[in-house]
Amino acid sequence: MLNFRYHVVSLIAVFLALALGVVLGAGPLQRQVGNLLSSQLVEARQARDDYKGQVGQLTEQLSGHDHLVESLRGELVPGTLPGLQVALVSLPGTDPADVEATKTVLAEAGAQVVADVAITPAWGDPTKATYRSTFAGQLRSYLDPQPAAQADADTVFAQALATMLTKTGEGSATITEFLAQTETKFVTGAGQQQDVAHSVVVLAPRSDSDLVDALGLTTQDEALQAQRRAHLILAEELAAAARGGIVVGPATDSDDLVSTLRASGKAVSTLDGIGTPTATVFTPRVLAAAVSGKHGAYGVSPSATEGMAPAIQLPGAAGLEGSEAPPTPAPQPTDTPSPAATE
């Protein structure tokens, strides 16, 4: 009997609550709730419009900045890099238009692009760890100075590419053959280098998502961190080996290469805003500063410490080291590891 009465009372309470809700919803509470929601909606729309206005203003400012810099191109670029021999290294996902724009502005500055290589997704692919380790073991013997005993494949690969691009000799020629003819392509364009490079410009994709897409990964993939690490080591080794090395890319994500280099405090010059006229026009001056030994974080992003690099007068080709052409490539070793045999 007690249970029955308990259920009856519970049902009555439920119906009373529903009735009270209907009454309040049709009366003052409805108006209060409606007024509150209307007020919040108006505020949200106003905030949206304010943000749109701010974005529009920033877009106009950046566009005006780009137009101004482009108009000064004839004064800022010519003669900046007289006789400098430059190698371009593009990371996966780099826009071909940015590669061509960089070639054009370097030529206007008096430089010669002697190598144009592109890093493939295989470069830092952790699923090819066995093959990469075996291949690195073969490359190691052609490096001078020899890498540290504990150096991993990422470091050996980076030093090998730096040797190929910036040094001459039998070791450099053999490394070129290795990288150009191995079945697993770690780089493209390795066998087309025209001369030894004094300096290196590393080009990154316009956004971090472009890199992720080019690698065929997602931001949640553990393999992505391995690829990022390989690219970071590559940038550091190229900058250390070359007489002036810079990285041009975006600085919009804490994980992108430019942002990571800036946060690390390493002596690698960076320029953000790749794909914009400002970044294109500023590239020769940033490279000239790096060649002279001045490193900095240039660009328009919040992480940049300077807008434009200072004007530097370089000595010309006669005053630059390593201007001799690479020797004829040595025959490829016959024991190059096969991916099928080592993976």
Secondary structure, DSSP 8 states (H G I E B T S, - for coil): -HHHHHHHHHHHHHHHHHHHHHHHHTTHHHHHHHHHHHHHHHHHHHHHHHHHHHHHHHHHHHHHHHHHHHHTHHHHSTTSSTT-EEEEEE-TT--HHHHHHHHHHHHHTT-EEEEEEEE-GGGG-GGGHHHHHHHHHHHHTT-SS---TT--HHHHHHHHHHHHHH--SHHHHHHHHHHHH-SS-SEESGGG--S--SEEEEE--SSHHHHHHHHT--TT-HHHHHHHHHHHHHHHHHHHHTTSEEEEE--SSTTSHHHHHHHHT-S-EEEE-TTSHHHHHHHHHHHHHHHTT---EESSSTT-SBSS--------GGGSS--S---------TT---HHHH-
